[in-house]
Amino acid sequence: MLTEIINLSIGALVNLLVALIVVAGIYYPSTRNKSMVFSFVAFNTVTYFVIGLLTSVELSIGVGFGLFAIFSVLRYRTAEIPIREMTYLFVVIALPVVNAILIPREAIAQLLVANIFVIVVMWVMEKGWGFNFEQQKTVHYERVDLIAPVYYEQLLADLRQRTGLPIKRVEVGEIDFVRDMAELTIYYDAPKRSSRTAPTSQQELPKAKQPKLES
């Protein structure tokens, strides 16, 4: 009994350390989003203890994993969770399941490999090393005279000047000649984030000639 309590406590500390590395060391410095930090750490901690107790009383681990797999695809009723946050939520729920299984078995090597590998992958993907991520926005554009293919380069130049974004290409959507308005989708490389300032969904645009952007 004492051994089980010690293993459960050590596992909880290890699991919490890994969760803090993922959430506080990788997620938060990149997003500066405090609202999800509490949920990530809480889900991670509770999942570990529930799975740890299930394994200690020899209940089916499949039941516990299936339960929290359902939780990982749920969305809060108050607001939608973006795909990025849903991915982190799944990671912080899946890790304690793995830890709760391996720690009682004293599979230290597998435990270290699993946790370190996940941390490294999350770090590399968050930093974007070796990847060129492309973002897109919808622009309501009033200069319909430039949407013709022959003026494509002028359209790109005008959008780059007015948005301040390194736009690579543009797709023309709906066109309203009554209001002289066209719906464009612009594509550009995601800017590199700074750990000192919180990233914004779009850059601040000049007040003059400011097109309406929708993420």
Residue, then its C-alpha position, 0 to 999 in steps of 0.5 A: m500500500l505504501t509503495e503504491i502511494i509513493n509511486l502515485s506521488i512520484g508519478a504525479l510530480v513527474n507528470l506535473l513537471v512535464a505538463l508545466i514544461v509543455v504549458a508554461g515553457i512551450y505554449y504560454p511563451s508563444t501565445r501569452n494566452k493565460s485563459m487556457v493555462f489553468s484548464f490545461v494543468a487542471f485537466n492534466t493533473v486530474t487525468y493522471f490521478v483518475i487513471g492512476l487510481l483506475t490502474s491501482v484497483e485493476l480496472s480496465i485502463g481502456v475505460g479510463f482512456g476512452l473517457f478522457a478521449i471523449f473529453s479531449v474532443l469536447r468544446y466549452r459551451t462558453a466559447e469555441i476552442p481553436i484547433r491549436e488549443m484543442t491539440y494542446l488539450f489532447v496532449v496534456i490529457a494523453l500524457p498523464v495516461v501514458n505516465a500513469i501506466l508506465i510509472p507503476r511498472e517502473a518502466i523508466a526508460q520508456l517513460l523518459v523517451a515518451n515524455i521527452f519525445v513529445i516535449v521536443v516535438m511540441w517545441v520544434m513545431e511551436k518554433g516552426w523550425g523547418f516549416n514555412f507556415e502560411q496564413q490567410k485572411t478575408v479582405h473586403y476590397e473596394r477597388v474592383d477595377l484591380i481584380a482583373p487578371v491583367y492587374y494582378e501585380q498591381l492588386l498585390a502591391d496595393l494590398r501589401q501597402r495597405t495591410g503591411l503583410p507580405i502577401k504572396r497570392v490572392e484569390v478573388g471570391e464574391i464580387d458586388f458591383v452594386r457596392d463596388m466591393a469584392e471579397l478577397t482571400i489573401y495568403y502570406d507567410a506567418p510572421k515570426r513571434s516574439s516572446r516579449t510581446a503577445p502575438t496579434s491575429q492581424q497587424e494594426l492597419p493605417k486608418a486611411k484606406q484600411p480594408k476590413l479583415e476577417s480571420 
